[in-house]
Amino acid sequence: MAHSSHISGIFRLASHIMEKTEIWQRLGSIETPAFVYEPGRMLNSINWLKRESHPLSWQLLFAMKAFSVSEGLKSVADLLDGFAASSLFEATLARDIMRHSGTVHFAAPALRHNEIAQIAGLCDFVTINSLGQWYRFKERLAGRTSCGLRVNPMLEFVDDERYAPCRKNSKLGIPIDALERIVESDLASLEHIEGIHFHSNCDSDELSELLETVERLSDRVGGLLRQLKWVNIGGGYLYRESESLEPFKDAIRLLTTKYAVKVFVEPGAYIVRDAAYLVSTILDIVESGAKKVAILDTSVNHMPEVFEYQFEPDVIGHHGEGEFEYILAGCTCLSGDVFGEYRFDEHLEIGSQVIFSNVGAYTLVKAHMFNGVNLPTIYSLTESGELVMKKRFSYEDFASRCGVETRVTATAKN
């Protein structure tokens, strides 16, 4: 998933409204670059959604692809019904965290034949992406785990095809036309299918689109829904205001009352996006033409979607009427390692901090060490304001990815 431009704009306004001095006081002494997450904010998002949708019956999963810091996941695990994983590694981490207290759900574009036994052993629910893989692997899965099919409802809500699940010629899920034909002609071939999973949106606060998707499934494959035990309605939605939840509630009611299925919901960005900061320090300020460029000790490689999707992340203290304008750039040799142009009320200086906000989703899970630039140190910010370091990366992390098996201490040149 990726940030959409209008959502980024909303968050930027929210960041400006925030009391920046309070954040700087909390993070001002931290060694940078640093990724700081707030478990309290994650818990607040979960509690709000549960409270506002009470007393509807549904189960909450967290999509690990958005955020996978183990200590952060442990801090919210008690409020979750399970985790949604998309790989063997994610499923293993989910099971390590949940133990026996919740469920692990698996869905990926394709299953690897040599991982099926492990996935079936770790996961309570496995969604198969295609009919071909279902027919090939059902004997190895049915009876060991609850099996489902991913459905492509063929409703296009996302303009940018790079992160549109239902784009033309999508690889994600069985087109509803094809599934409808199977339901009408050969329903027996789906005998051991217990659920369906769909994911049709990204960063949307238009929950009416979710209801439209559920209604399409009901109209087109209702015969299959009647024999199922569960439906996973996926993620891709941002739950912002109480009044906007009505279509979400209607979608759940339709499934639970008409078809008596268990409903799973798996948000990711909604829970974590506004619960983290990327803290950096200005290493240098250079003049380039008529612009001032502030070079940071972080990089867009620590927030890859900036480069992938060309959006400007939110920065605390920036606002459009600021007197002093800077290009904020990363410290790698990639010329496009640029976060964007920002305006501030005060001059920036070498050694000043720059704090990116609303970066909890799809940040560390995608971050990498291009140029050998170290990853941000991970901190937890408690509700009392205490910073607790959770993970510091080192040369050994870089070296292991480069295939270094034995550490050799280099001798400095004389």
Secondary structure, DSSP 4 states (H G I P E B T S, - for coil): ----HHHHHHHHHHHHHS-HHHHHHHHTT--SSEEEE-HHHHHHHHHHHHHHTTT---EEEEEGGG---HHHHHHHGGG-SEEEESSHHHHHHHHHHHTTSSEEEEE-S---GGGHHHHHHH-SEEEES-HHHHHHHHHHHBTTBEEEEEEE------S-GGG-TT-TT-SSSEEHHHHHHHHHH-GGGGTTEEEEE----SSB--THHHHHHHHHHHHHHHHHHTT-SEEE----B----GGGGHHHHHHHHIIIIIS--EEEE--SHHHHGGGEEEEEEEEEEEEETTEEEEEESS-GGGSTHHHHH--PPEETT--TT-SEEEEEE-SSS-TT-EEEEEEESS---TT-EEEEES--SSSTTT---GGGPPPPEEEEE-TTS-EEEEE---HHHHHHHTT--S--PPPPP-
